[in-house]
Amino acid sequence: MRFDLVSLFPDFFTSPLSSGLLGKALAKKIAQVHFVNPRDFATDKHRRVDDEPYGGGVGMLMKPEPIFSAVESLPILPRREVILMTPQGEPMQQRLLMELATGYDQLVLICGHYEGVDERVLNLVTREVSLGDFVLTCGEIPALALINGVVRLLPGTVGKVESLKAESFEAGLLDYPQYTRPAEFRGWKVPDVLLSGNHAQIERWRKEQQIQRTRERRPDLYEAWEKNSDIVSE
Protein backbone atom coordinates (compact mmCIF):
# COMPACT_ATOMS: atom_id res chain seq x y z
CA MET A 1 0.00 0.00 0.00
CA ARG A 2 1.34 3.42 -0.99
CA PHE A 3 0.22 6.62 0.71
CA ASP A 4 0.96 10.00 -0.86
CA LEU A 5 0.44 12.95 1.48
CA VAL A 6 -0.22 16.31 -0.17
CA SER A 7 0.66 18.50 2.79
CA LEU A 8 2.10 21.92 3.59
CA PHE A 9 3.49 20.49 6.84
CA PRO A 10 5.03 17.04 6.29
CA ASP A 11 6.94 17.35 9.58
CA PHE A 12 3.59 16.91 11.33
CA PHE A 13 3.82 13.18 10.58
CA THR A 14 7.42 12.55 11.68
CA SER A 15 6.80 11.18 15.18
CA PRO A 16 3.49 9.32 14.64
CA LEU A 17 4.80 7.49 11.57
CA SER A 18 7.87 6.26 13.43
CA SER A 19 6.09 5.07 16.58
CA GLY A 20 4.33 1.88 17.68
CA LEU A 21 2.76 -0.63 15.30
CA LEU A 22 2.52 1.99 12.57
CA GLY A 23 6.26 2.64 12.69
CA LYS A 24 6.99 -1.09 12.63
CA ALA A 25 4.66 -1.65 9.68
CA LEU A 26 6.37 1.08 7.67
CA ALA A 27 9.79 -0.26 8.60
CA LYS A 28 8.73 -3.70 7.28
CA LYS A 29 7.50 -2.08 4.03
CA ILE A 30 3.93 -3.23 4.63
CA ALA A 31 3.05 0.31 3.56
CA GLN A 32 4.98 3.29 2.25
CA VAL A 33 4.29 6.95 2.97
CA HIS A 34 5.51 9.67 0.62
CA PHE A 35 5.12 13.44 0.86
CA VAL A 36 4.62 16.17 -1.68
CA ASN A 37 4.37 19.83 -0.64
CA PRO A 38 2.12 22.10 -2.74
CA ARG A 39 4.37 25.03 -1.84
CA ASP A 40 7.09 23.47 -3.99
CA PHE A 41 4.83 24.01 -6.99
CA ALA A 42 3.88 27.64 -6.32
CA THR A 43 4.90 29.83 -9.25
CA ASP A 44 5.21 33.31 -7.71
CA LYS A 45 8.29 34.61 -5.93
CA HIS A 46 6.60 34.44 -2.52
CA ARG A 47 5.56 30.80 -3.08
CA ARG A 48 1.97 31.56 -2.14
CA VAL A 49 -0.42 28.65 -1.82
CA ASP A 50 -3.45 30.59 -0.56
CA ASP A 51 -5.49 33.63 -1.54
CA GLU A 52 -8.66 35.54 -0.62
CA PRO A 53 -11.98 33.98 -1.65
CA TYR A 54 -13.92 35.52 -4.50
CA GLY A 55 -17.07 37.25 -3.23
CA GLY A 56 -15.47 38.14 0.07
CA GLY A 57 -15.53 36.31 3.35
CA VAL A 58 -13.32 35.49 6.28
CA GLY A 59 -10.06 33.60 5.90
CA MET A 60 -7.99 32.32 3.01
CA LEU A 61 -8.42 29.44 0.56
CA MET A 62 -5.76 27.11 -0.77
CA LYS A 63 -5.17 27.85 -4.46
CA PRO A 64 -5.89 25.12 -7.01
CA GLU A 65 -2.71 25.35 -9.13
CA PRO A 66 -0.18 24.11 -6.53
CA ILE A 67 -2.45 21.27 -5.46
CA PHE A 68 -3.08 20.12 -9.03
CA SER A 69 0.64 20.25 -9.82
CA ALA A 70 1.51 18.36 -6.65
CA VAL A 71 -0.96 15.55 -7.33
CA GLU A 72 -0.03 15.37 -11.02
CA SER A 73 3.63 14.92 -10.08
CA LEU A 74 2.86 11.62 -8.37
CA PRO A 75 3.07 8.16 -9.91
CA ILE A 76 -0.26 6.51 -10.67
CA LEU A 77 -0.83 2.96 -9.43
CA PRO A 78 -3.61 0.84 -10.97
CA ARG A 79 -5.98 1.02 -7.99
CA ARG A 80 -5.75 4.61 -6.78
CA GLU A 81 -8.03 6.83 -4.71
CA VAL A 82 -7.50 10.58 -4.35
CA ILE A 83 -9.02 11.66 -1.05
CA LEU A 84 -9.67 15.16 0.23
CA MET A 85 -9.78 15.37 4.02
CA THR A 86 -12.73 17.68 4.70
CA PRO A 87 -15.55 18.03 7.27
CA GLN A 88 -17.97 17.80 4.33
CA GLY A 89 -16.88 14.25 3.42
CA GLU A 90 -18.29 10.87 4.31
CA PRO A 91 -17.62 9.83 7.93
CA MET A 92 -14.47 7.83 8.58
CA GLN A 93 -15.91 4.51 9.70
CA GLN A 94 -14.49 1.02 10.03
CA ARG A 95 -16.18 -0.24 6.88
CA LEU A 96 -14.54 2.60 4.91
CA LEU A 97 -11.10 1.77 6.32
CA MET A 98 -11.61 -1.88 5.38
CA GLU A 99 -12.66 -0.92 1.87
CA LEU A 100 -9.56 1.23 1.44
CA ALA A 101 -7.26 -1.43 2.90
CA THR A 102 -8.52 -4.19 0.62
CA GLY A 103 -9.53 -2.35 -2.53
CA TYR A 104 -6.67 0.03 -3.29
CA ASP A 105 -2.92 0.08 -3.88
CA GLN A 106 -2.44 3.85 -3.57
CA LEU A 107 -4.18 6.48 -1.45
CA VAL A 108 -3.44 10.13 -2.20
CA LEU A 109 -4.50 12.25 0.77
CA ILE A 110 -4.95 16.00 0.25
CA CYS A 111 -4.63 17.91 3.52
CA GLY A 112 -6.43 21.25 3.46
CA HIS A 113 -5.68 24.35 5.52
CA TYR A 114 -7.10 27.78 6.28
CA GLU A 115 -10.75 27.92 5.17
CA GLY A 116 -10.34 24.94 2.89
CA VAL A 117 -9.48 24.48 -0.77
CA ASP A 118 -10.68 26.04 -4.00
CA GLU A 119 -13.78 24.12 -5.17
CA ARG A 120 -12.06 23.22 -8.44
CA VAL A 121 -9.73 20.89 -6.54
CA LEU A 122 -12.69 18.50 -6.39
CA ASN A 123 -12.05 17.73 -10.04
CA LEU A 124 -8.95 15.87 -8.84
CA VAL A 125 -10.70 14.11 -6.01
CA THR A 126 -12.38 10.70 -6.14
CA ARG A 127 -13.58 10.69 -2.52
CA GLU A 128 -14.07 13.15 0.35
CA VAL A 129 -13.58 11.88 3.90
CA SER A 130 -14.35 13.48 7.27
CA LEU A 131 -13.08 12.59 10.73
CA GLY A 132 -16.35 13.83 12.24
CA ASP A 133 -18.84 16.64 12.46
CA PHE A 134 -16.35 19.23 13.66
CA VAL A 135 -13.71 21.53 12.21
CA LEU A 136 -9.96 21.19 12.77
CA THR A 137 -7.10 23.52 11.91
CA CYS A 138 -5.65 21.20 9.29
CA GLY A 139 -6.26 18.07 7.23
CA GLU A 140 -3.15 16.35 8.56
CA ILE A 141 -4.96 15.16 11.70
CA PRO A 142 -7.70 13.19 9.91
CA ALA A 143 -5.15 12.02 7.32
CA LEU A 144 -3.03 10.51 10.08
CA ALA A 145 -6.10 8.80 11.55
CA LEU A 146 -6.93 7.32 8.14
CA ILE A 147 -3.38 6.06 7.61
CA ASN A 148 -3.35 4.46 11.05
CA GLY A 149 -6.75 2.84 10.57
CA VAL A 150 -5.88 1.44 7.14
CA VAL A 151 -2.34 0.23 7.86
CA ARG A 152 -3.39 -1.74 10.94
CA LEU A 153 -5.73 -3.75 8.69
CA LEU A 154 -2.99 -4.68 6.22
CA PRO A 155 -1.59 -8.22 6.53
CA GLY A 156 1.46 -8.35 8.75
CA THR A 157 0.78 -5.24 10.83
CA VAL A 158 -1.12 -6.86 13.71
CA GLY A 159 0.37 -10.05 15.09
CA LYS A 160 -2.89 -11.89 15.73
CA VAL A 161 -5.36 -11.43 12.89
CA GLU A 162 -8.12 -12.84 15.10
CA SER A 163 -7.89 -9.75 17.30
CA LEU A 164 -9.14 -7.62 14.39
CA LYS A 165 -12.28 -9.69 13.96
CA ALA A 166 -13.70 -9.25 17.47
CA GLU A 167 -13.02 -5.57 18.08
CA SER A 168 -15.45 -2.66 18.03
CA PHE A 169 -17.41 -2.04 14.80
CA GLU A 170 -16.17 -5.11 12.93
CA ALA A 171 -19.44 -6.98 13.55
CA GLY A 172 -21.59 -3.88 13.89
CA LEU A 173 -21.27 -3.92 17.69
CA LEU A 174 -18.95 -2.32 20.23
CA ASP A 175 -16.26 -4.48 21.78
CA TYR A 176 -16.91 -6.45 24.96
CA PRO A 177 -15.21 -5.43 28.25
CA GLN A 178 -11.79 -7.00 28.78
CA TYR A 179 -9.70 -7.68 31.88
CA THR A 180 -6.20 -8.83 32.77
CA ARG A 181 -4.30 -9.58 35.99
CA PRO A 182 -4.78 -9.04 38.88
CA ALA A 183 -8.11 -10.80 39.37
CA GLU A 184 -9.06 -8.18 41.96
CA PHE A 185 -7.97 -4.53 42.06
CA ARG A 186 -9.16 -2.06 44.70
CA GLY A 187 -12.25 -4.13 45.28
CA TRP A 188 -13.15 -4.47 41.61
CA LYS A 189 -13.20 -8.13 40.58
CA VAL A 190 -12.92 -9.75 37.20
CA PRO A 191 -16.27 -11.40 36.30
CA ASP A 192 -16.32 -15.01 37.44
CA VAL A 193 -17.23 -16.31 34.00
CA LEU A 194 -13.85 -15.15 32.63
CA LEU A 195 -12.06 -17.19 35.29
CA SER A 196 -14.19 -20.30 34.74
CA GLY A 197 -12.28 -21.78 31.83
CA ASN A 198 -15.60 -22.56 30.14
CA HIS A 199 -15.02 -21.13 26.66
CA ALA A 200 -18.61 -21.57 25.50
CA GLN A 201 -19.89 -19.57 28.47
CA ILE A 202 -17.20 -16.95 27.97
CA GLU A 203 -18.15 -16.48 24.29
CA ARG A 204 -21.83 -16.23 25.20
CA TRP A 205 -21.08 -13.68 27.94
CA ARG A 206 -18.93 -11.60 25.61
CA LYS A 207 -21.63 -11.50 22.93
CA GLU A 208 -24.23 -10.48 25.54
CA GLN A 209 -21.91 -7.72 26.76
CA GLN A 210 -21.38 -6.47 23.21
CA ILE A 211 -25.11 -6.24 22.63
CA GLN A 212 -25.80 -4.58 25.97
CA ARG A 213 -22.93 -2.10 25.66
CA THR A 214 -23.92 -1.12 22.13
CA ARG A 215 -27.57 -0.70 23.08
CA GLU A 216 -26.66 1.57 26.01
CA ARG A 217 -23.81 3.58 24.48
CA ARG A 218 -24.60 3.66 20.76
CA PRO A 219 -28.31 3.11 20.15
CA ASP A 220 -27.80 4.12 16.52
CA LEU A 221 -25.36 1.24 15.98
CA TYR A 222 -27.58 -1.14 17.90
CA GLU A 223 -30.60 -0.29 15.76
CA ALA A 224 -28.61 -0.87 12.57
CA TRP A 225 -27.20 -4.15 13.91
CA GLU A 226 -30.64 -5.35 14.96
CA LYS A 227 -32.12 -4.61 11.54
CA ASN A 228 -29.24 -6.40 9.82
CA SER A 229 -29.67 -9.40 12.14
CA ASP A 230 -33.36 -9.60 11.24
CA ILE A 231 -32.52 -9.55 7.53
CA VAL A 232 -29.89 -12.29 7.86
CA SER A 233 -32.25 -14.51 9.87
CA GLU A 234 -35.06 -14.27 7.31
TIFI-192949 format. One record per atom (N, C-alpha, C, O, CB): x, y, z; residue in one letter. Coordinates in steps of 0.001 Angstrom, whole numbers, plus 500000, padded with zeros to 6 digits. Atoms other than C-alpha are relative to their C-alpha. Last residue first. Glycine has a CB too. Layout:
XYZa;...
END
This chain:
501187500281500827e;464937485730507309e;500318498973498897e;499440498620498111e;499468501311499366e;500739501138499464s;467745485491509870s;498797499631499160s;498244498542499318s;499559500290501398s;499207501213500152v;470112487707507864v;499205498777500421v;499332497713499816v;501287500096500814v;499921500306501422i;467478490455507528i;500724498683499763i;500291497871498945i;500703501127499251i;501329500457500428d;466637490404511240d;500027499587498529d;499402498600498142d;498942501109500225d;500180501340499467s;470330490601512142s;498673499413499565s;498578498222499269s;500093500013501513s;499199500899500830n;470761493597509824n;499841498552500460n;499803497637499638n;501482500411500040n;500664500114501296k;467883495387511537k;500742499028499101k;500127498220498406k;499897501368499324k;501218500771499802e;469356494649514959e;499266499803498673e;498777498710498387e;499086500695501021e;499623501399499816w;472798495845513913w;498768499118500114w;498724498031499537w;500878499840501242w;499538500489501294a;471394499127512567a;500371498524500073a;500068497761499156a;501195500821499516a;501160500073500879e;469405499709515757e;500385499441498635e;499672498610498072e;499361501380499844e;500811501146499590y;472416498859517903y;498804499819499081y;498477498697498692y;499530500166501443y;499355501215500478l;474645501243515979l;499166498765500324l;499058497843499515l;501390499866500607l;500051499951501460d;472204504117516516d;500641498757499392d;500108498180498444d;500699501264499480d;501287500527500485p;471687503111520148p;499869500036498488p;499136499230497915p;498865500779500609p;500172499588501388r;475401503655520757r;498697499426499448r;498717498492498647r;501203499547499138r;499080498918500364r;476189503583524476r;499787500543498590r;499981501733498340r;501411499520500129r;499948498916499029e;473339501570526009e;500809501198499500e;500421502346499717e;500587499496501297e;501351499475499791r;472428499301523084r;500021501212500922r;499280502169500699r;499086498916500582r;500378499247501193t;476078498884522130t;498633500627500164t;498423501773499765t;500017499103498772t;499190498780500048r;477070497903525655r;499620500858498789r;499545502082498893r;501503499647499953r;500431499080498947q;474198495423525969q;500745501327499922q;500138502392500031q;500210499367501374q;501350499538500312i;474889493764522629i;499536501038501009i;499006502085500639i;499023498823499969i;499932499169501206q;478616493526523208q;498632500608499682q;498515501801499401q;500506499171498800q;499430498721499606q;478087492275526758q;500112500954498813q;499884502155498952q;501368499791500632q;501034499281499247e;475773489521525537e;500486501386500410e;499733502358500348e;499588499199501245e;500980499541500986k;478369488504522931k;498879500784500695k;498427501809500186k;499413498796499212k;499419498904500769r;481067488397525605r;499002500540498978r;498890501753498799r;501280499539499297r;499966498794499145w;478918486325527942w;500530501187499215w;499994502290499324w;500875499763501259w;501391499558499845r;478167483772525201r;499935501292500813r;499194502213500472r;499152498900500679r;500420499436501283e;481851483516524288e;498578500542500088e;498283501610499551e;500095498944498889e;499282498735500184i;482803483048527966i;499572500665498696i;499335501872498677i;501529499767500007i;500636498991499152q;480107480426528471q;500650501366499812q;499974502395499787q;500072499584501472q;501337499773500569a;481392478426525499a;499265501070500800a;498629501953500224a;499177498683499981a;499909499109501157h;484977478866526658h;498649500293499359h;498432501382498828h;500918499402498971h;501061500516500874n;484403477444530136n;499897500928498783n;499285501993498865n;498613499906500766n;499397500931500949g;487724478225531826g;498998499389499042g;499374498602498173g;500701498911500738g;500579501348499919s;485812479704534745s;500706498988499103s;500697497791499393s;498538500051499635s;499053500829499258l;487937482809535289l;499594498536499997l;500297497687500544l;500121500495501428l;498723499923500709l;486147484851532631l;501080499158500668l;502106498853500060l;500460501442499911l;500080500806501217v;482774483688533997v;501334500003499255v;501670499017498599v;498881500520499086v;499685501402499760d;483681484989537443d;500042499171498721d;500846498247498598d;498995499410500947d;501191500862500006p;483728488602536303p;500380498526500084p;501317498073499427p;499167500250498737p;500248500497501351v;487080490250537196v;498766499100500046v;498661498281500959v;501248499226499436v;499633501361500367k;486800491872540577k;499717499724498527k;498788500273497935k;499252499001500871k;500677500338501257w;486851495528541615w;500505498642499515w;501704498452499314w;500243501104498913w;501361500455499759g;487749495866545284g;499214499663498744g;498118499109498818g;499273501030500756g;500723498998499222r;490842497940544700r;498527499658500172r;497660500532500149r;500130501349499346r;499246498759499868f;492031495474542057f;499120501039500670f;498093501446500126f;500499500506498620f;500714499005499201e;490940491820541964e;500893501213500177e;502072501075500504e;499572499420501381e;501406500391500024a;491885489197539370a;499138500947500840a;497931501055500625a;499846498566500505a;500446501000499020p;495221490962538876p;498502499734499919p;497755500514499329p;500358500452501405p;499587500118498598r;495705490416535989r;500241501368500623r;500690502278499925r;501264499146500113r;498773500767499863t;493802491169532768t;500362499946501484t;499604500440502319t;501160500627499152t;499290499911498721y;490301492322531879y;501312499224499908y;501451498304499102y;499121499455501164y;498902500939499854q;488209492999528782q;500778500280501277q;500827501412501756q;500926500067498789q;499013499584498994p;484793494575528254p;501071498928500174p;500777497734500123p;499311500288501352p;500366500416498651y;483088493546524956y;501056500493500997y;502186500768500593y;499851498454500076y;499238501102499433d;483741495519521780d;499485499675501398d;498896500523502068d;501502500342500042d;498823499579499240l;481050497684520227l;500685498784500599l;500080497717500705l;499611501005501109l;500189499793498563l;478734496079517686l;501284500545500622l;502372500390500067l;499580498680500695l;501121499087499819g;478414496121513888g;499708500303501451g;498762501031501753g;498782499438499360g;501233500771500165a;480556493016513554a;498771500887500178a;497656500390500336a;499958498837500999a;499790500998501036e;483833494886512934e;498737499183499739e;498470498810498596e;501143499080500386e;500476499633501340f;482585497961514802f;500169498913498953f;499498498967497922f;500712501218499540f;501144499123500230s;484545497344518026s;499787500265498513s;500736500473497756s;500189501318500740s;499940498680499398e;486983494429518079e;498778500843499610e;497935500415498822e;501290500709499585e;500908499905498863a;486300490750517470a;499926501398500595a;499233501605501591a;500417499033501059a;501352500436500329k;487717490315513963k;499010500251501127k;497811500364500875k;500007498539499654k;500683498996500808l;490861492382514395l;498541499661499796l;497722500546499550l;500678500148498664l;500327498859499145s;492108490250517301s;499268501083499238s;498551501882499841s;501256500572500618s;501277500238499326e;491884487163515102e;499569501189500835e;498375501425501021e;500090498769500877e;501073499526500868v;494644488569512889v;498647499839500677v;497728500617500422v;500017499249498667v;501088500967499992k;497114488105515729k;498825500549499206k;498134501464499656k;499572499663501445k;499510501363499837g;500374489946515087g;498911498951499897g;499053497985499148g;500684499867501313g;500434500506498699v;498876493135513709v;500374498536500098v;500099497750499192v;498471500196500205v;499863498907499026t;500782494759510834t;499676499528501406t;500459499745502330t;499088501171499625t;498669499879499446g;501463491645508754g;500164501094501027g;501159501119501752g;500949500221498923g;499360501230499508p;498411491775506526p;501424500250500470p;502227500871499774p;500002498934498912p;499207500670501025l;497010495323506222l;500683498762500572l;501141498792501714l;501045500961499415l;500785501072500616l;494271496254508686l;500780499229498945l;500329498181498482l;498749500571499380l;500162501072499003r;496605498255510944r;499183498837499459r;499208497742500022r;499337500546501260r;498780500810499897v;497657500227507861v;499822498864500997v;500336497768500774v;501191500873500411v;499830500876501156v;494115501439507139v;501184499061500180v;501070497862499925v;500181500826498735v;501098500957500078g;493253502838510565g;500130499029498855g;499725497872498976g;498710500722499881g;499917500934498885n;496655504463511046n;498936498914499884n;499225497729500050n;499854500742501327n;498835500855500228i;496617506061507613i;500094498929501082i;500292497752500783i;501291500840499965i;500325500913501094l;493068507324508143l;501166499051499723l;500965497852499535l;499642500790498728l;500950500990499496a;493897508802511549a;499675498976498924a;499587497781499209a;498715500683500488a;499238500912499152l;496969510507510078l;499093498910500560l;499486497745500623l;500682500767501145l;499191500829500900a;494846512017507315a;500802498978500798a;500908497819500398a;500947500879499152a;500797501117500522p;492302513190509909p;500778499101499049p;500513497900498987p;498781500529499293p;500500500810498884i;495037515165511704i;499099498864499506i;499356497709499845i;499231500885500996i;499022501008499623e;496846516353508564e;499494499078501105e;499824497892501127e;501275500668500438e;500398501322500461g;493741518075507235g;500971498909500376g;500694497730500154g;499831500012498534g;499278500519501155c;494348521204509289c;499496498616499635c;498855497944500443c;501504499961500276c;499154498973500612t;492905523524511910t;500687499513498735t;501184500319497948t;501039500468500988t;498645499969499462l;490043521192512769l;500823501060499274l;500366501641498290l;500669498613499876l;499002499371500859v;486287521530512210v;501345500037500721v;501423500425501886v;499556501430499595v;499320498896499328f;483646519233513664f;501093500502499077f;501434499851498090f;500585499561501386f;500756498764500192d;481164516639512464d;500582501132500841d;499930501655501746d;498523499785500354d;501191499838499169g;483650513829512238g;499349501335499738g;499829502129498929g;500346499867501478g;499749500655498720l;486921512589510731l;498789500099500910l;498639499290501825l;501218500611500683l;500034499157498803s;485648513479507268s;500296499173501245s;499873498022501351s;498632500695500135s;500114500725498735v;486415511880503899v;500110500971501164v;500931501888501152v;501084498905500107v;499805499048498910e;485926513145500346e;499717499282501316e;498714498581501445e;499077501259499832e;500754500251498765r;486421510693497477r;500320501095501008r;501455501565501087r;500335498592500590r;500930501099500232t;487618510705493860t;499160499680501228t;498175498946501142t;500756498769499569t;500332500862498874v;489298514108493994v;499012498907499595v;498063499154498851v;499425500827501143v;498917500963499803l;491049515869491159l;499568498836500882l;500119497738500808l;501211500688500613l;499849500690501281n;487951517728489958n;501145498987500017n;501230498121499147n;500228501011498892n;500840501201499994l;487311518496493615l;500042499259498672l;499669498087498605l;498568500368500329l;499159501130499606v;490269520891493462v;499197498705499979v;499765497625499812v;500600500233501398v;499554500696501209r;487943523219491556r;500950498846500296r;501195498004499432r;500673500976499068r;500963501035500386e;486222524123494833e;500471499192498791e;500101498027498647e;498651500634499695e;500793499539501133d;489321526037496002d;499125498844499500d;499600497715499377d;500922500540498857d;499356499960501311v;490524524480499226v;499030500567498968v;497812500519499141v;500481498588499579v;500246501113500899g;489661524937502886g;500714500190498677g;501687500938498583g;498517499829499770g;501445500209500117e;489246527925505168e;499648498869499039e;498483498679498690e;499329501277499545e;500707498712500036y;492901527782506276y;498487499742499960y;497964498995500787y;500452500856498759y;499655499049498931h;494321524351505523h;499154501248499840h;498401501387498876h;501520500360499974h;500339498593500139g;493567521251503463g;500450500833501190g;500818500310502242g;498521500149499811g;500224499388498688c;495369517912503521c;499751501499499827c;500662502243499465c;501215499750500946c;499805498553500099i;495052515998500250i;499597500631501330i;498453500508501767i;499170500608498813i;500760499260498993l;495501512254500774l;500348501481499905l;501493501873500128l;500290499458501430l;499463498641500014v;496565510129497799v;499114500838500925v;497916500978500681v;500044500601498529v;500919499004499463l;495822506481498550l;500725501345500010l;501739501507500690l;499499499606501441l;499444498663499781q;497561503847496431q;498898500926500494q;497819500994499905q;500644500560498699q;498544500108499877d;497076500076496124d;500633501335500366d;501745501373500893d;500603499482498699d;499138499012500656y;493332500034496706y;501475499713500250y;501857499124501262y;499657501405500485y;500364499699501372g;490470497651497470g;500943500897499238g;500725501148498052g;498700500601499988g;500094501181500859t;491477495809500623t;499801500325498524t;500050499478497666t;498875499135500464t;498889500927499758a;492740498570502902a;499999498840499020a;501062498329498667a;499938499468501418a;498757499411500490l;490437501229501437l;501169499034500129l;502036498981499257l;500304501284500751l;500095499869501455e;487339499078501868e;501301500542499414e;501788500044498399e;498829500917499619e;499846501339500556m;488387498118505383m;499945500029498479m;500709499333497811m;498921499068500547m;498590500367499853l;488897501766506319l;500263498623499402l;501287498407498755l;500412500022501481l;499251499224500987l;485462502600504912l;501474499633500056l;502107499441499018l;499815501512500236l;500262500612501303r;483819499758506879r;500745500739498882r;501178500120497911r;498488499989499711r;499199501210500171q;485514501018510028q;499787499348498638q;500736498846498036q;499673499008501094q;500496501131499239q;484088504509509704q;500789498746499663q;501526498706498678q;498514499783499731q;498968501024499960m;485526507827508583m;499543498890500934m;499632499018502155m;501364500590500458m;499359500277498715p;482383509826507927p;501036498877499893p;500843497906499162p;498945499633501039p;500679501115499334e;481710510868504314e;500743499674501294e;501964499822501352e;499927498743499067e;499917501328500592g;483118514252503419g;499200498953500743g;498543499237501745g;501416499571499931g;501167500233500838q;482033517797504334q;499970498594499400q;499024498243498694q;499959501021498897q;501166500253499158p;484449518028507271p;498741499684499188p;497772499154499732p;499743501197500888p;500871498839499848t;487271517676504703t;498821499659500896t;498330498531500845t;499506500495498631t;500424500024498606m;490222515368504018m;499211501283500266m;499771502378500229m;501232499869500975m;499906498695499350l;490325515156500232l;499486499861501419l;498356499424501637l;499200501089499217l;500918499671498913i;490982511656498953i;500287501397500536i;501428501732500855i;500106498964501131i;499521498673499611v;492505510579495655v;498990500583500975v;497855500876500599v;500196500940498749v;501068499120499519e;491968506828495294e;500645501317500427e;501644501329501146e;499196499342501193e;499651498778499279r;494247504605493224r;498758500773500391r;497794500852499629r;500916500878499156r;501174499794499142r;494018501016492007r;500301501180500928r;500894501017501995r;499649498693500830r;501252500437500629p;496394500837489028p;498743500273500831p;497740500750500302p;500081498537499714p;500128501439499896l;499171502964490573l;498624499580499469l;497708500400499409l;500199499534501470l;501382500469499965i;499740506508489325i;500002498477500029i;500400497836499056i;499190500534498777i;500248501185500844p;503066508156490092p;498547499549500170p;497900499864501168p;500984498831500368p;499910501307499361l;502857511615491632l;499859498865498993l;499218499023497955l;498937499872501074l;498591500406499981s;503629514920489917s;500183498578500529s;501275498017500434s;500811500972500850s;499611500465501340e;499966515367488976e;501457499600499922e;501866498962498952e;499724501071498977e;500616501308500246v;499045515552492665v;500453499439498652v;500726498244498538v;498458500110500043v;499458500958499034a;501509518358493350a;499456498601499736a;500213497631499693a;499667500435501437a;498631500338500411s;500638520247490181s;500612498953500924s;501328498059500473s;500879501259499981s;500043500783501232f;496925520123490971f;501397499545499600f;501605498376499276f;499364500815498869f;500515501318499633i;497550521269494543i;499935499101498770i;500346497941498822i;498606500122500654i;498971500802499326p;499822524109493473p;499520498596500355p;500294497640500314p;500459500704501257p;498848500360500827e;497295525348490875e;501057499170500722e;501486498150500183e;500634501240499475e;500064501297500694p;494105525117492990p;501294499604499293p;501634498422499260p;498892500028498995p;500118499819501435k;494834527848495542k;500009498643499280k;500621497688499759k;501139500894499482k;498853500548500708m;494240527111499225m;499735500074498499m;498659499698498033m;500285498534500445m;500193501303500627l;491581529435500564l;501295499532499361l;502084500341498871l;498876500058498954l;499326500207501280m;492009532316503008m;499713498585499497m;499453497674500282m;501533500235500135m;498998501040500186g;489940533597505898g;500516499905498577g;500139500675497694g;499439498685500406g;498913500076499026v;486684535488506284v;500970498899499618v;500556497833499162v;499450499761501413v;500116500998498947g;484473536311503349g;501229499969500874g;502248500584500562g;499759498638499410g;499774499573498621g;484534538141500070g;499807498877500992g;499436497763500623g;499084501136500346g;501276499700499363g;482931537246496766g;500138500449501433g;499148500773502089g;499116498812499944g;500835499122500815y;486081535523495504y;498660500203500708y;498123499275501314y;499792499408498568y;501099500585500772p;488023533982498353p;499271501044499161p;499061502173499604p;499016499312500933p;501321499611499490e;491344535540499380e;498899499390499144e;499071499251497933e;499858501539500034e;500430498675500442d;494510533629498462d;498605500260500556d;497956499366501098d;500013500113498438d;501340499622499587d;496554530593499445d;499677501396499480d;500569502161499110d;499865499943501535d;500893501131500256v;499583528648498179v;498561500322500381v;497681499470500258v;500474498771500763v;501316499968499353r;501970531556497862r;499161498798499597r;499117498413498429r;499261501294499647r;500433501395499849r;505558530797496917r;498664499921500740r;498503499146501683r;501073499182500751r;500275500185498571h;506596534440497479h;499530498578500317h;499295498242501478h;498948501006500464h;498755499894499235k;508290534613494073k;499803499808501494k;500751499477502207k;500636501336499753k;499611498611499759d;505209533309492289d;501214500037500926d;501572499031501537d;498821500807500612d;499261499388501120t;504896529827490750t;500436501441500251t;501246501970499488t;499153499962498764t;500469498621500154a;503877527637493683a;500886500729498996a;502099500520498962a;499996500743501366a;500524499817501354f;504829524010493014f;499388501393499805f;498814501684498756f;498955498929499697f;498911500216500947d;507095523470496014d;499562500246498562d;500395500332497659d;500538498590500139d;499210498771500050r;504369525031498161r;501167499872499018r;501629500872498468r;500525500349501397r;500510499086501034p;502119522098497256p;500829501277499873p;500891501868498794p;498560500365500304p;500417498724499426n;504366519830499358n;499527500936498887n;500304501276497995n;501159500648500805n;499814498995501037v;504618516170498316v;499398501303500533v;498257501321500994v;499332499561498627v;500523498649499805f;505118513435500855f;500267500860498777f;501297500737498115f;500619500645501245f;499222499004500721h;505514509671500615h;499324501365500158h;498116501456500375h;500143499616498494h;500577498659499933v;504295506952502969v;500956500982499321v;502135501054499667v;499724500421501482v;499025498928500223q;504982503293502247q;499267501337500034q;498162501467499506q;500755499809498638q;500526498813500671a;503053500308503562a;501126501005499847a;502125500954500564a;498805500619500789a;501396500388500200i;503935496773504628i;499259501130499308i;498349500890498515i;499320499646501348i;500457499737501367k;507504497921504034k;498601499440499737k;498234499194498588k;500985499407499001k;500063501296500685k;508727496302507280k;499485500121498567k;499318499116497877k;499111499045500778k;498625500509500044a;509793499738508602a;500066498667499263a;501067498366498613a;500560499843501423a;499295499253501042l;506367501081507671l;501436499515499859l;501973499459498753l;499980501501500309l;500565500395501290a;504657498354509677a;500705500711498855a;500972500106497817a;498500500297499959a;499480501328500336k;506988498906512627k;499505499549498628k;500252498953497851k;499588498976501072k;498590499885500339g;506258502642512685g;500597498663499585g;501398498600498653g;500769500566501170g;499930499292501276l;502523501994512570l;501446500132499538l;501759499877498375l;499349501386500115l;500251500952501074l;502763499366515302l;500103500654498631l;500548500027497669l;498633499371500169l;500941501088499811g;504327501883517679g;499873499071498808g;500801498923498012g;498677500553500322g;500298500529498669s;506089505072516584s;499059498792499925s;498249498678499005s;499381501096500876s;498833500770499568s;507865506261513432s;499767499302501333s;500695498739501913s;501212500905500103s;499688501030500986l;504795507486511569l;501218499166500374l;501527498183499700l;500223500633498659l;501012501067500062p;503491509325514639p;500353498868499046p;500050497708499326p;498682500580499594p;500056500861498815s;506804511176515180s;498945498901499899s;499262497742500169s;499730500837501221s;498727500638499684t;507416512548511685t;499908499032501176t;500266497862501037t;501032501052500297t;500140501458499966f;503822513181510577f;501233499276500529f;501202498058500700f;499689499496498627f;501062500379499073f;503592516909511332f;499976498491500214f;499600498025501290f;498641500481499481f;499378500292498703d;506941517352509582d;498975499589501049d;499325498965502051d;500775501211500494d;499652501420499881p;505030517042506293p;500649499642501323p;500572498488501747p;500917499611498889p;499227500224498776f;503486520492506843f;500341498520500165f;499811497876501070f;499221500504501228f;499117498854499795l;502095521917503587l;500938499783501180l;501935500490501323l;499181501263500216l;500041499279498733s;500659518502502788s;500990501158500010s;502108501048499507s;500292499053501158s;499878498653500561v;499780516311499831v;499814500960501163v;498687501233501577v;498943500269498838v;500551498913499208l;500438512951501482l;500275501331499319l;501430501730499168l;500583499989501421l;499376498751500423d;500957510004499135d;499301501144500721d;498108501371500518d;499925500181498446d;500685498775499617f;500218506624500709f;500801501191499479f;502019501250499647f;499816500083501547f;499243498752500074r;501340503415499013r;499081501153500396r;497969501283499883r;500590500221498568r;500847498809500000m;500000500000500000m;500887501248500000m;501813501369500801m;499039500002501232m;
END
